[in-house]
Amino acid sequence: MDTPGFSALDFNHLLNEEIKAGFKEFNNFECPYQDCLHINEKECLIKKEVQLGNILPSRYQTYKNLILKKGN
């Protein structure tokens, strides 16, 4: 995320669903798990799309970092 003038951002106040909604490219694919966090689920379509190159690995890693930093 390009954040001119900011040295740090805090997303801890956001719900996981709010963070997930910020990654619009995930909406292009329908994961079989309705409440999937796209991190630990074996059959997660988002993880497969990252492997196929349809979602940038850097975007997925940023998403994972935000979710995991919250301690989920």
Residue pairs with C-beta under 8 A, 6 or more apart in sequence:
1 9
1 62
3 9
11 19
11 66
11 69
11 70
12 69
12 70
16 37
16 67
16 70
16 72
19 63
19 66
19 67
20 26
20 37
20 38
20 63
20 67
23 59
23 63
25 55
25 56
25 59
26 38
26 46
26 55
26 63
28 54
29 45
29 46
29 49
29 54
29 55
30 45
31 38
31 41
31 44
31 45
31 46
32 43
32 44
32 45
33 41
33 43
33 44
36 44
36 46
37 67
37 72
38 44
38 46
38 47
38 60
38 63
39 64
39 67
39 68
41 47
46 55
46 60
47 60
49 55
50 56
50 57
50 60
